[in-house]
Amino acid sequence: MGKVHISDIVPKLDLNDTPTIISNDEITRITSTLENASSQDLVVYNLKENDEKARSIFLERFLKSRCNNFILPCDFNFPRPVNKIVSKSFFEGKHYQEICDLIFGKRSEGIPKIVAITGTNGKSSTVFFLNQLANLSGIKSASLGTIGLYIGTAKIRDSLLTTPDYFELRETLHGLAVQGIEYLFLEASSHALEQGRFLDLTFQSAGWTNLTHDHLDYHGNFSNYFNAKLKILRSISAYGRLVISPDSSSLYQQILNAVPSDADRVLLAKVLNVKRQLPSFLRVEFNYHNLSLAISVLDTLGIHIESEQLDNLRPPPGRFSVHHMEGAGDVIVDYAHTPDGLEKILSETRKIYPNKKLTIIFGCGGNRDKTKRPLMGQIADTYCDEIIVTNDNPRFEEPISIANDIVSGIKNCKPAIILDRQRAICDIVDSMKLSDIIVIAGKGHESYQEIKGVRYHFNDSELLESIAGMKIIKQLPSFLHSFGPTLFRLNSDISTDSRLISPHQVFVALVGDKFDGADYLEACFARGVRSFVLNGNKRNESLAKNLFAKDANLQFIFVTDTNIFLGELARQYLQRLRKTRKIVVIGITGSNGKTTTKDMLYHLLNAALPGKVHKTQGNLNNHIGLPLTILSSRPDHEIVILEMGTNHPGEIDYLCNIAMPDAGILTSVGDSHLEFFGDRAGVFKEKRLLHEYVMKSSQALFVTNGDDSLLSTLPLSKSTYFVGINNGNIKINHTFYNQLMLNDSGEQYILENDYLIGIHNFVNLAMAFTLALKLWPDKKTLLVNSIKTFRPHNNRSEVRIEDGHFIFLDAYNANPSSMETSLNSFVEYVMMKGHQLSDCLFIIGDMNELGEHAREGHERIGRLLRSHGIANIIFIGKYSDYYLKGLGGKCLGQFRNADDCKNKMAAFLQNKACIFVKGSRSIKLETLFSNSK
């Protein structure tokens, strides 16, 4: 598809019009939504010639936009020069398909295939289930509707409409086709069907959930509403089927009576018969029917679902979303905004929570169907013990008028009207007891409230998380007091860096020897931050009150020590997660290789359980980084991999006490941080604490290096696996430079990888694989296949090819044991590849944090270099003289730092095929190479 410019459109669409061209812009996108259009988008706007109100609205929208390209059915006097095509024939002839073909390209064999779901309630849930089930069957799919666009389980964007217009649909389909998506499951609203938004798009099959009271303000009466939905049959392919939900048999008969000629194309779904325990949200009757419909629709496509796959389904956001409140009952958030939807959610809640006090908090949308308001009040009156009427999206209507319409249907219960939705939810949830159940209905997944034409950020589930977060925070030993609105969410993104913080994050002001985070409150406030955690003292409280005077929508939480607070909060957060779902926490420590092993384990598990794994980012492995990692895990994460670093005695104990790991890997015991641990025995004493904590878990599983003389002394148990060449219950054999053979009780596995150098890296890979396999034996094939694609990065045992040079870059950390292992492995590797050591250049940087052992450690590596007969060496750092003394000879050069060496690198690299680079992070050896930042 070639480039399309505004001047190409009239001739290629064969329109009898003369365009006005100011600048011949390239057009890459077409839309009917002026508000979000960019300067080079093409806006197709069906402006009414004699409608002054419509023209006034168009002018107002245009003045706020940056768009310069238009197709209109009538002329308009723009206040600035624009490119425009005025063409009645374009709109009369419905040239929408032709112009999309021109800009996006013609759809290739209808890829992705489209499956549509219509109905009053349950469309979003059914579409969400369809997408997940297709993915679980190995089909690349996406879903589009009220809750947004999803590819697989990843949300790509929000949606403004349940069903977008034709142009957005075509743009979406084009983007999905490029990504190889086979199916798009979408919601088809009655508005979209009535307005003919689908045009030439055909559905492989379709589903219809139900038909109840809604949108009569638009359709006029129930008959028109039904007929609008019935138009879905026009868009179904000749071989497709329209499947009706199993609980809508009367609707099925109504459709057959309306279109008897299509009787063979309309099916009634069968109620799913599953004899296994399903996730709680699928035991809700209407969700079970939505699931039954989804499976029946997939059957018409030849996609058959096994009952075991249902265990992996998760609920759509804001649809019977259950929030467990600490020390209180459950709160259910649901999108129910129609009489039928509200009755279903309340009747199901009564079944699931019998003998509980049921409170409903809900409202109705403004400038929409008024006839449903008293009906919804009557339904709440039938099922609930307490009714709180609040705002939904009042839009331009007076909130009290909407509330009074609802209350007019309530005869028995005495309702309370609290129009401020946040206050209503906070007041009721804060005072709820264990015997209470609360349903918050109407908004579900929505992240805004629309009042007087303005959309304010608001989300029911976020607010509940804030309330739950504060309930937990108030129980922490470090908590002092707080003021301001309830904002802090347990799943908030927490930041301790004022330079990088975003408006949605919470700022925790850490205090160190040379800094105080409270000094940066103003900077965070200027960046839009609204929630702050500070040490409680007179100075900080004064700073907070000054900010609060500027903006009363800020929250301040005061604690005894922000460092301790982070650890306490992370521990409580993990405990809360474990109460609500199955989660496996894995700790990884060791003197060498822990970061690479963590990345290996993540790579393997993420291949087997995509999107379910969370890991430590970067070097966040200390008393600050580990809590931040825990607190940044998402609700859909089932595995949390935590790297645990230490340079002082007691740190592993502290980190394990927060994480309470269920599984662990201890990679090695080496000469790291000897200035604090004294010797390897001291390092082992610290590191072995991870094993002790793991053994306390009911899921206990531990893997370590059986060939390490200290690690092999760990207590034997059926949950501990020793991986080793010479010693261990998991035997390994490094058969070739890129292969390792692993033998587990007679079953053999070949671990093959072209990006790893050295037996030590393959041993780490074997330990990661063993842990993954023992935790998820049913994922064996996926785990084995993923081994080949792992590639080290971030300057840790990283393999690069630059300008014909093979570079082994291990410049993140260094100590004598890791340096020795890496050097020996590199020498073995290049010799096996047929190179001579004279073809190689060795760039060796300082090994820091050795304390009084610095001289001895560096001389030891110098002697190792001499024993290998290595001569082409560059030493960088303050300890290069120690290296040189151990070497007992000359080197190519000594440099104080990497910058001093840079200018001479070209000469050093000449005629060198292989480059070895290793040193401590502070030496910044990676800056010597062009691909490094």
ZAVO-18283 format. One line per 3 residues: their letters; for each residue z negated, y negated, x of C-alpha. Coordinates in steps of 0.25 Angstrom, whole numbers. Layout:
# ZAVO-18283
a> Z/Y/X ~ ...
# end
This chain:
# ZAVO-18283
mgk> 0/0/0 ~ 5/-13/6 ~ -2/-27/5
vhi> -1/-34/-8 ~ 0/-49/-9 ~ -2/-58/-21
sdi> 13/-61/-21 ~ 17/-46/-22 ~ 11/-44/-35
vpk> 21/-51/-45 ~ 33/-44/-39 ~ 27/-30/-37
ldl> 21/-30/-52 ~ 35/-36/-57 ~ 28/-47/-64
ndt> 37/-59/-69 ~ 27/-70/-63 ~ 27/-80/-52
pti> 14/-79/-44 ~ 7/-91/-38 ~ 4/-88/-24
isn> -4/-97/-15 ~ -7/-87/-4 ~ -1/-73/-4
dei> -14/-65/-3 ~ -15/-50/-1 ~ -21/-43/-13
tri> -30/-31/-10 ~ -38/-31/-23 ~ -36/-34/-37
tst> -47/-37/-48 ~ -49/-43/-61 ~ -63/-48/-57
len> -62/-62/-52 ~ -77/-64/-48 ~ -76/-54/-36
ass> -62/-56/-32 ~ -59/-60/-17 ~ -49/-70/-13
qdl> -38/-60/-11 ~ -41/-51/-23 ~ -31/-52/-35
vvy> -38/-55/-48 ~ -31/-50/-61 ~ -37/-59/-72
nlk> -33/-58/-86 ~ -35/-72/-90 ~ -34/-77/-104
end> -24/-89/-105 ~ -31/-96/-117 ~ -45/-92/-115
eka> -52/-104/-109 ~ -65/-97/-108 ~ -59/-85/-100
rsi> -52/-95/-91 ~ -65/-103/-88 ~ -71/-90/-84
fle> -60/-86/-75 ~ -61/-100/-68 ~ -76/-99/-66
rfl> -73/-85/-60 ~ -62/-90/-51 ~ -70/-101/-46
ksr> -80/-91/-41 ~ -70/-82/-35 ~ -62/-82/-22
cnn> -49/-75/-28 ~ -36/-81/-26 ~ -26/-71/-32
fil> -24/-69/-48 ~ -16/-63/-58 ~ -18/-70/-72
pcd> -11/-68/-85 ~ -10/-84/-87 ~ -11/-95/-77
fnf> -24/-102/-73 ~ -26/-115/-65 ~ -34/-110/-53
prp> -43/-121/-47 ~ -38/-116/-33 ~ -25/-110/-28
vnk> -24/-95/-31 ~ -13/-84/-31 ~ -10/-81/-45
ivs> -1/-72/-53 ~ 0/-76/-68 ~ 6/-65/-76
ksf> 4/-61/-90 ~ 13/-49/-88 ~ 4/-43/-78
feg> -8/-42/-88 ~ 1/-39/-100 ~ 8/-27/-92
khy> -6/-23/-86 ~ 0/-22/-72 ~ -14/-19/-67
qei> -10/-5/-62 ~ 2/-11/-55 ~ -6/-22/-47
cdl> -17/-12/-43 ~ -6/-2/-38 ~ 0/-14/-30
ifg> -13/-18/-24 ~ -21/-5/-23 ~ -9/5/-22
krs> -6/15/-33 ~ -16/26/-36 ~ -13/39/-28
egi> -13/50/-38 ~ -24/44/-46 ~ -34/45/-34
pki> -46/44/-36 ~ -46/51/-50 ~ -53/44/-61
vai> -63/50/-70 ~ -69/40/-81 ~ -82/41/-89
tgt> -84/33/-101 ~ -96/32/-112 ~ -107/23/-116
ngk> -118/28/-107 ~ -118/38/-95 ~ -104/34/-88
sst> -111/29/-75 ~ -119/42/-74 ~ -108/51/-77
vff> -98/44/-67 ~ -109/44/-57 ~ -111/59/-59
lnq> -96/62/-59 ~ -95/55/-45 ~ -107/63/-39
lan> -103/76/-44 ~ -89/74/-39 ~ -94/71/-25
lsg> -103/83/-25 ~ -91/91/-28 ~ -84/86/-15
iks> -75/76/-23 ~ -74/61/-18 ~ -77/53/-30
asl> -82/39/-35 ~ -88/33/-47 ~ -86/20/-53
gti> -94/13/-65 ~ -106/5/-69 ~ -114/9/-57
gly> -103/6/-47 ~ -93/13/-38 ~ -98/25/-31
igt> -91/34/-21 ~ -98/47/-20 ~ -113/42/-21
aki> -111/29/-13 ~ -110/17/-22 ~ -99/8/-18
rds> -100/-4/-27 ~ -106/-9/-40 ~ -98/-11/-53
llt> -96/-23/-61 ~ -91/-15/-73 ~ -92/-1/-78
tpd> -77/1/-77 ~ -70/-9/-67 ~ -57/-15/-71
yfe> -44/-9/-67 ~ -42/-16/-54 ~ -56/-12/-49
lre> -53/2/-53 ~ -40/2/-46 ~ -46/-4/-33
tlh> -58/6/-34 ~ -48/18/-36 ~ -40/13/-24
gla> -53/12/-15 ~ -58/26/-19 ~ -44/32/-17
vqg> -44/27/-2 ~ -58/34/0 ~ -52/47/-6
iey> -60/47/-19 ~ -55/58/-28 ~ -62/54/-41
lfl> -67/41/-47 ~ -77/43/-59 ~ -78/30/-67
eas> -85/24/-79 ~ -75/20/-90 ~ -81/9/-99
sha> -77/6/-113 ~ -73/-8/-108 ~ -64/-2/-98
leq> -58/8/-107 ~ -55/-3/-118 ~ -50/-13/-108
grf> -40/-3/-102 ~ -45/-4/-88 ~ -40/9/-83
ldl> -26/7/-86 ~ -18/18/-78 ~ -30/24/-72
tfq> -32/39/-78 ~ -45/47/-78 ~ -45/62/-74
sag> -55/64/-84 ~ -66/56/-91 ~ -80/57/-97
wtn> -86/50/-109 ~ -102/50/-109 ~ -105/45/-123
lth> -103/33/-133 ~ -114/25/-138 ~ -117/10/-141
dhl> -112/0/-131 ~ -102/-11/-128 ~ -100/-14/-143
dyh> -100/-29/-139 ~ -87/-26/-132 ~ -80/-15/-141
gnf> -85/-20/-155 ~ -89/-7/-161 ~ -92/7/-158
sny> -78/12/-162 ~ -71/3/-152 ~ -81/7/-141
fna> -77/22/-143 ~ -62/19/-143 ~ -63/11/-130
klk> -70/23/-124 ~ -60/33/-130 ~ -49/25/-122
ilr> -54/33/-109 ~ -44/45/-114 ~ -32/36/-111
sis> -36/36/-96 ~ -38/51/-95 ~ -27/59/-88
ayg> -19/69/-96 ~ -28/80/-90 ~ -41/73/-90
rlv> -52/75/-100 ~ -62/66/-107 ~ -76/73/-106
isp> -87/69/-116 ~ -102/70/-112 ~ -108/82/-118
dss> -119/74/-126 ~ -107/66/-133 ~ -101/77/-142
sly> -100/67/-154 ~ -92/57/-145 ~ -83/69/-141
qqi> -80/72/-155 ~ -78/57/-158 ~ -67/57/-146
lna> -60/69/-152 ~ -59/63/-165 ~ -54/50/-160
vps> -43/56/-151 ~ -40/70/-156 ~ -28/71/-148
dad> -36/71/-135 ~ -46/81/-139 ~ -42/91/-128
rvl> -45/80/-118 ~ -59/77/-122 ~ -70/86/-118
lak> -85/87/-121 ~ -93/89/-109 ~ -103/101/-108
vln> -117/99/-106 ~ -121/103/-91 ~ -129/116/-90
vkr> -136/115/-77 ~ -148/125/-75 ~ -154/118/-63
qlp> -163/107/-61 ~ -155/94/-61 ~ -160/80/-55
sfl> -169/73/-65 ~ -158/62/-69 ~ -149/73/-74
rve> -159/79/-83 ~ -158/67/-92 ~ -149/71/-103
fny> -139/60/-103 ~ -137/61/-88 ~ -135/76/-90
hnl> -124/73/-100 ~ -118/63/-91 ~ -118/74/-80
sla> -112/84/-89 ~ -101/75/-93 ~ -98/72/-78
isv> -97/87/-75 ~ -88/90/-87 ~ -79/78/-82
ldt> -78/84/-68 ~ -75/98/-74 ~ -62/92/-80
lgi> -59/87/-66 ~ -61/101/-60 ~ -73/97/-53
hie> -85/107/-56 ~ -99/104/-53 ~ -110/114/-48
seq> -124/112/-54 ~ -130/111/-40 ~ -122/98/-37
ldn> -130/91/-48 ~ -142/91/-39 ~ -136/80/-31
lrp> -133/71/-42 ~ -140/57/-42 ~ -141/48/-54
ppg> -133/36/-56 ~ -140/23/-53 ~ -147/17/-65
rfs> -145/29/-74 ~ -159/36/-77 ~ -164/31/-63
vhh> -178/36/-62 ~ -188/27/-53 ~ -201/34/-50
meg> -211/23/-49 ~ -223/25/-40 ~ -236/28/-47
agd> -229/26/-61 ~ -218/33/-70 ~ -203/33/-69
viv> -194/21/-72 ~ -180/25/-77 ~ -168/15/-75
dya> -156/17/-83 ~ -143/10/-87 ~ -145/13/-102
htp> -140/0/-109 ~ -135/6/-122 ~ -143/12/-134
dgl> -138/26/-131 ~ -141/24/-116 ~ -155/19/-118
eki> -158/30/-128 ~ -154/41/-119 ~ -162/35/-107
lse> -174/34/-116 ~ -173/47/-123 ~ -171/54/-109
trk> -183/47/-103 ~ -192/51/-115 ~ -187/66/-112
iyp> -190/65/-97 ~ -203/58/-98 ~ -210/62/-110
nkk> -223/56/-114 ~ -221/44/-105 ~ -222/30/-109
lti> -207/25/-109 ~ -204/10/-107 ~ -190/5/-107
ifg> -186/-8/-101 ~ -172/-13/-105 ~ -163/-24/-110
cgg> -149/-26/-115 ~ -137/-33/-109 ~ -134/-47/-114
nrd> -120/-51/-120 ~ -117/-36/-124 ~ -119/-27/-136
ktk> -131/-33/-144 ~ -131/-22/-154 ~ -137/-11/-144
rpl> -149/-20/-141 ~ -158/-16/-153 ~ -153/-2/-152
mgq> -158/-1/-138 ~ -171/-7/-142 ~ -172/3/-153
iad> -170/15/-143 ~ -180/9/-134 ~ -190/8/-145
tyc> -187/23/-149 ~ -190/29/-135 ~ -199/19/-128
dei> -214/16/-127 ~ -212/2/-121 ~ -200/-7/-121
ivt> -197/-18/-112 ~ -184/-27/-115 ~ -179/-34/-104
ndn> -166/-40/-98 ~ -154/-32/-95 ~ -142/-41/-92
prf> -144/-52/-102 ~ -131/-59/-97 ~ -129/-72/-105
eep> -138/-67/-117 ~ -152/-72/-119 ~ -161/-60/-114
isi> -171/-62/-125 ~ -160/-61/-135 ~ -156/-47/-129
and> -171/-43/-129 ~ -173/-46/-143 ~ -161/-39/-148
ivs> -167/-26/-141 ~ -180/-28/-146 ~ -175/-29/-161
gik> -172/-14/-160 ~ -187/-11/-156 ~ -196/-8/-168
nck> -208/0/-162 ~ -211/-3/-148 ~ -215/-17/-144
pai> -205/-21/-133 ~ -208/-31/-122 ~ -197/-41/-118
ild> -197/-44/-103 ~ -183/-50/-100 ~ -185/-51/-85
rqr> -181/-36/-82 ~ -187/-36/-68 ~ -201/-41/-73
aic> -200/-31/-85 ~ -197/-19/-75 ~ -208/-23/-65
div> -218/-25/-76 ~ -216/-12/-83 ~ -214/-3/-71
dsm> -226/-9/-63 ~ -235/-6/-74 ~ -230/8/-77
kls> -238/21/-77 ~ -235/35/-73 ~ -234/38/-88
dii> -223/28/-90 ~ -208/29/-90 ~ -199/16/-89
via> -184/15/-92 ~ -177/3/-88 ~ -163/3/-95
gkg> -151/-5/-95 ~ -147/-9/-81 ~ -148/4/-73
hes> -140/2/-60 ~ -136/-13/-63 ~ -141/-22/-51
yqe> -141/-35/-59 ~ -145/-43/-71 ~ -135/-52/-78
ikg> -142/-65/-83 ~ -134/-77/-88 ~ -122/-73/-80
vry> -129/-70/-67 ~ -132/-56/-61 ~ -145/-55/-54
hfn> -148/-43/-46 ~ -157/-33/-53 ~ -158/-18/-54
dse> -168/-10/-61 ~ -169/1/-51 ~ -171/-9/-39
lle> -182/-15/-47 ~ -189/-2/-49 ~ -188/1/-34
sia> -195/-12/-31 ~ -206/-9/-41 ~ -208/5/-35
gmk> -207/-1/-21 ~ -218/-11/-24 ~ -227/0/-30
iik> -226/8/-17 ~ -227/-4/-8 ~ -240/-8/-15
qlp> -246/5/-11 ~ -243/4/4 ~ -255/2/13
sfl> -247/-10/19 ~ -244/-17/6 ~ -252/-30/4
hsf> -246/-38/-8 ~ -233/-44/-13 ~ -227/-55/-21
gpt> -213/-58/-28 ~ -204/-49/-37 ~ -203/-34/-35
lfr> -191/-32/-26 ~ -195/-22/-15 ~ -188/-9/-17
lns> -191/4/-10 ~ -176/7/-8 ~ -174/-8/-3
dis> -167/-10/10 ~ -178/-15/19 ~ -175/-24/31
tds> -184/-28/42 ~ -173/-37/49 ~ -171/-51/43
rli> -158/-52/51 ~ -151/-41/43 ~ -158/-41/30
sph> -150/-41/17 ~ -155/-48/4 ~ -158/-35/-3
qvf> -167/-30/8 ~ -182/-31/9 ~ -187/-38/22
val> -199/-31/29 ~ -204/-41/39 ~ -209/-32/51
vgd> -218/-38/61 ~ -217/-34/76 ~ -222/-39/89
kfd> -212/-50/91 ~ -207/-53/76 ~ -212/-55/62
gad> -202/-52/51 ~ -209/-62/42 ~ -202/-73/51
yle> -189/-69/44 ~ -193/-70/29 ~ -184/-83/28
acf> -172/-76/34 ~ -173/-64/25 ~ -175/-73/13
arg> -163/-81/17 ~ -155/-68/17 ~ -159/-65/3
vrs> -171/-55/5 ~ -180/-55/-7 ~ -191/-45/-3
fvl> -200/-46/9 ~ -211/-37/16 ~ -221/-45/25
ngn> -234/-43/32 ~ -245/-49/24 ~ -250/-61/31
krn> -252/-76/28 ~ -239/-80/35 ~ -230/-70/29
esl> -236/-73/15 ~ -233/-88/17 ~ -219/-85/21
akn> -217/-76/9 ~ -222/-87/-1 ~ -213/-97/5
lfa> -201/-88/2 ~ -206/-85/-11 ~ -207/-99/-15
kda> -192/-100/-12 ~ -189/-87/-20 ~ -199/-80/-30
nlq> -189/-68/-30 ~ -194/-63/-17 ~ -204/-52/-14
fif> -214/-52/-3 ~ -222/-39/1 ~ -234/-41/10
vtd> -239/-29/19 ~ -249/-27/30 ~ -238/-22/40
tni> -223/-22/37 ~ -221/-11/48 ~ -231/-2/41
flg> -226/-6/27 ~ -212/0/31 ~ -217/13/34
ela> -227/14/22 ~ -215/10/13 ~ -205/20/19
rqy> -216/31/18 ~ -218/28/3 ~ -203/27/0
lqr> -201/41/6 ~ -212/47/-2 ~ -206/40/-15
lrk> -192/46/-12 ~ -198/60/-10 ~ -205/59/-24
trk> -192/56/-31 ~ -182/65/-23 ~ -180/75/-12
ivv> -178/69/1 ~ -178/74/16 ~ -183/65/27
igi> -179/69/41 ~ -186/63/53 ~ -179/64/67
tgs> -185/60/80 ~ -183/64/95 ~ -182/57/108
ngk> -167/59/109 ~ -157/61/98 ~ -164/57/86
ttt> -154/47/81 ~ -142/55/84 ~ -149/67/77
kdm> -152/58/65 ~ -138/54/64 ~ -133/68/65
lyh> -142/73/54 ~ -138/61/45 ~ -123/65/48
lln> -125/79/44 ~ -134/77/32 ~ -126/65/26
aal> -113/74/27 ~ -121/85/19 ~ -128/75/9
pgk> -120/62/10 ~ -127/50/6 ~ -140/57/5
vhk> -145/55/19 ~ -152/42/25 ~ -155/41/40
tqg> -162/31/50 ~ -152/20/53 ~ -150/16/68
nln> -163/16/75 ~ -173/14/64 ~ -182/25/68
nhi> -195/18/70 ~ -207/14/61 ~ -198/3/55
glp> -185/10/55 ~ -189/23/49 ~ -196/16/36
lti> -183/7/35 ~ -175/20/35 ~ -183/27/24
lss> -183/14/15 ~ -168/13/16 ~ -165/27/11
rpd> -159/27/-3 ~ -162/35/-15 ~ -151/45/-13
hei> -155/49/1 ~ -160/63/2 ~ -162/63/17
vil> -168/53/26 ~ -166/55/41 ~ -176/47/49
emg> -175/45/64 ~ -189/43/70 ~ -191/36/83
tnh> -203/34/91 ~ -207/27/104 ~ -223/27/102
pge> -232/38/98 ~ -235/39/83 ~ -222/34/78
idy> -216/47/74 ~ -229/49/66 ~ -227/36/59
lcn> -213/38/55 ~ -215/52/50 ~ -227/48/42
iam> -217/38/35 ~ -206/48/33 ~ -213/61/32
pda> -200/69/36 ~ -196/82/30 ~ -187/86/41
gil> -185/82/56 ~ -178/83/69 ~ -184/81/83
tsv> -173/80/93 ~ -179/79/106 ~ -191/75/115
gds> -187/66/127 ~ -192/55/136 ~ -192/44/126
hle> -202/33/125 ~ -210/39/136 ~ -217/26/138
ffg> -225/29/125 ~ -225/44/124 ~ -227/47/139
dra> -219/60/140 ~ -211/70/132 ~ -223/76/126
gvf> -227/63/121 ~ -214/61/114 ~ -214/75/108
kek> -228/73/103 ~ -223/61/95 ~ -210/67/90
rll> -216/80/85 ~ -223/72/74 ~ -210/73/66
hey> -211/88/66 ~ -225/87/61 ~ -222/78/50
vmk> -209/86/46 ~ -218/99/45 ~ -226/92/34
ssq> -214/91/24 ~ -211/102/14 ~ -197/101/18
alf> -200/102/33 ~ -188/104/43 ~ -188/101/57
vtn> -178/102/68 ~ -180/100/83 ~ -174/104/97
gdd> -179/118/101 ~ -174/116/115 ~ -184/104/118
sll> -196/109/125 ~ -206/100/117 ~ -199/101/103
stl> -199/116/104 ~ -214/116/103 ~ -214/111/89
pls> -221/120/79 ~ -212/131/74 ~ -210/131/59
kst> -199/136/49 ~ -196/122/47 ~ -193/118/61
yfv> -180/121/68 ~ -178/121/83 ~ -164/118/87
gin> -161/123/102 ~ -152/130/112 ~ -163/138/118
ngn> -174/136/108 ~ -174/135/93 ~ -173/142/80
iki> -159/135/79 ~ -151/139/91 ~ -140/130/96
nht> -129/131/107 ~ -120/120/112 ~ -108/128/113
fyn> -98/117/116 ~ -99/102/119 ~ -96/98/104
qlm> -102/111/98 ~ -116/117/95 ~ -119/130/89
lnd> -131/131/80 ~ -138/144/76 ~ -147/144/64
sge> -153/158/61 ~ -139/165/64 ~ -131/154/57
qyi> -122/146/67 ~ -117/132/66 ~ -107/125/75
len> -111/110/77 ~ -98/103/82 ~ -97/89/85
dyl> -88/81/95 ~ -96/68/95 ~ -109/74/101
igi> -111/75/116 ~ -122/84/122 ~ -131/96/118
hnf> -142/86/114 ~ -133/80/103 ~ -129/94/98
vnl> -144/98/97 ~ -147/86/89 ~ -135/89/80
ama> -140/103/79 ~ -154/98/75 ~ -148/89/64
ftl> -139/100/59 ~ -151/110/58 ~ -160/100/50
alk> -148/97/41 ~ -145/111/39 ~ -159/116/36
lwp> -161/105/26 ~ -148/107/19 ~ -142/121/22
dkk> -133/120/10 ~ -125/108/17 ~ -122/117/29
tll> -107/115/29 ~ -108/100/27 ~ -118/99/39
vns> -110/107/48 ~ -97/100/45 ~ -103/86/47
ikt> -107/89/62 ~ -94/87/67 ~ -93/73/62
frp> -106/67/67 ~ -104/57/78 ~ -115/49/86
hnn> -115/34/85 ~ -123/22/88 ~ -123/24/103
rse> -131/37/102 ~ -123/49/109 ~ -111/42/103
vri> -97/47/108 ~ -86/36/109 ~ -72/35/114
edg> -68/21/119 ~ -56/17/127 ~ -54/32/131
hfi> -68/34/136 ~ -78/44/130 ~ -91/37/128
fld> -105/44/126 ~ -113/33/121 ~ -128/35/120
ayn> -134/21/121 ~ -145/21/110 ~ -157/26/118
anp> -160/34/131 ~ -171/41/137 ~ -171/51/149
ssm> -170/63/140 ~ -159/58/131 ~ -151/52/144
ets> -152/66/151 ~ -147/73/138 ~ -136/64/136
lns> -131/64/150 ~ -131/79/152 ~ -124/80/138
fve> -113/70/142 ~ -111/77/156 ~ -109/90/149
yvm> -100/85/138 ~ -90/78/148 ~ -90/90/157
mkg> -86/99/145 ~ -75/89/141 ~ -69/90/155
hql> -73/77/161 ~ -79/74/175 ~ -92/66/176
sdc> -83/57/185 ~ -75/53/172 ~ -88/48/166
lfi> -96/35/166 ~ -111/36/163 ~ -118/23/158
igd> -133/24/158 ~ -143/14/153 ~ -158/13/153
mne> -167/22/146 ~ -178/13/140 ~ -192/15/135
lge> -196/25/146 ~ -207/17/150 ~ -213/21/164
har> -203/33/164 ~ -191/24/165 ~ -189/26/180
egh> -191/41/179 ~ -182/42/167 ~ -170/34/173
eri> -171/41/186 ~ -170/54/179 ~ -157/51/173
grl> -152/46/186 ~ -155/59/192 ~ -148/66/180
lrs> -135/58/182 ~ -135/62/197 ~ -137/77/194
hgi> -124/76/185 ~ -117/69/197 ~ -114/57/188
ani> -109/45/196 ~ -102/36/186 ~ -115/29/181
ifi> -118/15/176 ~ -133/12/174 ~ -137/1/164
gky> -151/-5/163 ~ -164/-9/170 ~ -167/6/174
sdy> -153/8/181 ~ -160/9/195 ~ -168/21/190
ylk> -156/28/186 ~ -149/25/199 ~ -161/30/207
glg> -161/43/199 ~ -146/44/201 ~ -147/42/216
gkc> -134/36/218 ~ -124/25/214 ~ -119/22/200
lgq> -108/14/195 ~ -116/2/191 ~ -130/-3/186
frn> -131/-14/175 ~ -143/-21/169 ~ -137/-20/155
add> -125/-16/148 ~ -119/-30/147 ~ -118/-30/163
ckn> -111/-17/163 ~ -100/-21/152 ~ -91/-29/160
kma> -89/-17/170 ~ -88/-6/160 ~ -72/-6/160
afl> -73/-2/175 ~ -84/8/173 ~ -76/15/162
qnk> -63/16/170 ~ -59/31/171 ~ -71/36/164
aci> -68/46/153 ~ -83/48/148 ~ -94/38/147
fvk> -109/41/145 ~ -118/30/140 ~ -133/31/138
gsr> -145/22/138 ~ -156/15/130 ~ -152/6/118
sik> -156/-6/125 ~ -146/-5/136 ~ -135/-6/125
let> -125/3/133 ~ -116/4/120 ~ -112/-11/122
lfs> -104/-6/134 ~ -93/0/125 ~ -83/-7/116
nsk> -87/0/103 ~ -101/-4/103 ~ -107/-15/96
# end
